Amino acid sequence: MEELHFTGNCLKGSRPILSFDATFESQAHLKLIKELLTQTFGVPKSARKAKPFVDHVMAFTVAGGKVWIRCYQINETEAGKQSAVPELNESHIAEETENANKKGRSSETKLSLVEIGPRFVLTPIVIQEGSFGGPIIYENKEFVSPNQVRREVRMARASKFSRRSEAELERKTKKGDLGLKSEGGRKAPKDELDEKTLFA
């Protein structure tokens, strides 16, 4: 939960910079996913309620066949001032200053990224040619439905119970066959000289 405690923030209505991993250009279905994400999250300058500035970045990365999405605030601090986010004051600002000095630029403002959330992961399952129909363009062969996983867990529990009940029944049958049990199974022949028979 500490990892999900995001300290950054961005203004409502501001437009994001969309940052895509180079992996999106490697395969055809990833190019299509990139275009879909661009159309979904890309806010045009002329949007009615959008502010005319950019103060956050949306990063899209492909790892393990999934699309990982993270949001970061662009944090600007002046050379003499401290950052609004306490964690950035030491490490990030020192790195930015060194980088700016190495490149010969003046270090008037320092830029850093602070994660603001939300963070989420998308798993591509099927891409069809039309909307909600048509021939399948891409299908994820490695995807296993959560319903299938739950069904397998349920079946494993049921088979464990049935094995236990079968073992119990088998044990009772063996006991009965050996005459160790009063009900059922093979009964020992009665002895006429048995004390219970003589003194009954």
Buried (B, 14 or more C-beta within 10 A) or exposed (E): EEEEEBBBBBEEEBBBEBEBBEBBEEEEEBEBBBEEBEEEBEBEEEEEEBEEEBBBBBBBBBEEEBBBBBBBBBBBBEEEEEBBBEEBBEEBBEEBEEEBEEEEEEBEEBEBBBBBBEBEEEEBEEBEEEEEEEEEEBEBEEEEEEEEEEEEEEEEEEEEEEEEEEEEEEEBEEEBEEEEEEEEBEEEEEEEEEEEEEEE
